[in-house]
Amino acid sequence: MSSAIEIMLRDLKVTRREAALYIALLEDGGMNLNAVARKTGIGKDHAKAALERLAEKRFVDLSPHDGRYAAKDPIELKRMLKKKELRFILFDHSGLP
């Protein structure tokens, strides 16, 4: 069964790989690339690319001091989802006159 966080991530168009990395970071509070790749079983190159996408989407932060990634609070994800839904309601009426 999917958790509420997994459902939110799916609704925010996060890939399965990105979701696995986000959840691992959320569980452990923050990790460097090697640690999160090892925990998830995702190769380092794929993990790095996915983490970069998550950072671009503002789902994770990268500390410039120690190279550790940290997941943003799921409450922030919920806010992002609500904003996305609101934008859809307000602006995505291309078929309306």
PyMOL commands that set and color helices and strands:
alter all, ss='L'
color gray80, all
select helices_A, chain A and resi 4-11+16-28+33-40+44-56+74-91
alter helices_A, ss='H'
color red, helices_A
select strands_A, chain A and resi 31-32+60-62+68-71
alter strands_A, ss='S'
color yellow, strands_A
deselect
rebuild
show_as cartoon
